[in-house]
Amino acid sequence: MKYLTVSSMALVGFCLACDRPAPPSAPPVDASTAAVEFCGHAVAPDATRVECNDRSLVSVEPLAALLNLETVILDHTHITDLEPIVACKRISKLSIRDTQVVDVSALHALPKLETLNASGAPIDIATVAALTQVAYLELSPSGDNLDALAGLDLYSLTIDSDTVTDITALSDKVFGLMTLELPQLQDISALASVKVSFLTLRAAQLVDVSPLLKIEGLERLELVTQANLEPLARCEYQTFEYLSLVVPTANVSEELRLDLLTCAEYFMFYEL
């Protein structure tokens, strides 16, 4: 199935505080007047967005001529090489979910790249280390640790991996949002020194949940686990605006459930 959407530079916005139009955005980069053939469609040379979900797509070479691109979505395609798009210096959002891309180091040459979604792709996590400009990152790494992320300054991190067991690299970091779907993870002690507002943690093998009470600034917690939740009820110094628990019924007595109710302004409980 082929799916492609393109759009030109956004129209000038209007200032809410005055009657005259707001200043226009940066003018488009000079580009060829000829349309570019990509994903079975003719794409305008001044396009700012392109999306293709065609599984037969194996090359992004034509995109190198679209110098005004800001958003590129190539999910579910069979691309492997991202080198051609480094010519498009305005790209701020790139999604390559479920593709065949392994190496993303070339993206270091995109100074405005803020969002990278590579979940489901066999990314070599070592190649992510150079992407210091990225603030929103989604990955499905195959290794057992996240050491390559130690040098990144991320606002939002989503990790989905069946192999990661060591999250030490996250120690002492500050996030706005973090989602960890790590079924083999047992030790979350590194999270005790993390500052994050919203945390989603799915870790069936988790042993001790007490580090969650030490996370600075944690307002919203969504937890899926089979661990003992009694330490979480000792929340004299940590209360949540929102607490959602998905756990085996046998792990939560009525007394424990009542104790957990006092730990959150809004509490949700689901049986695993």
Buried (B, 14 or more C-beta within 10 A) or exposed (E): EEBBEBBEBEEEEEEEEEEEEEEEEEEBBEBEEEBBEBBEBEBBBBBBBBBBBBEEBEEBEBBBBBBBBBBBBBBBBBBBBBBBBBBBBBBBBBBBBBBEBEBBBBBBBBEEBBBBBBBBBBBBBEBBBBBEBBBBBBBBBEBEBBBBBBEBEBBBBBBBBEEBBBBEBBEEBEBBBBBBBBBEBBBBBBBBBBEBBBBBBBBBBBBEBBBBBBBEEBBBBBBBBBBBBBBBBEBEEBBBEBBBBBBEEEBBEEEBBEBBEEBBEEBEBEEB
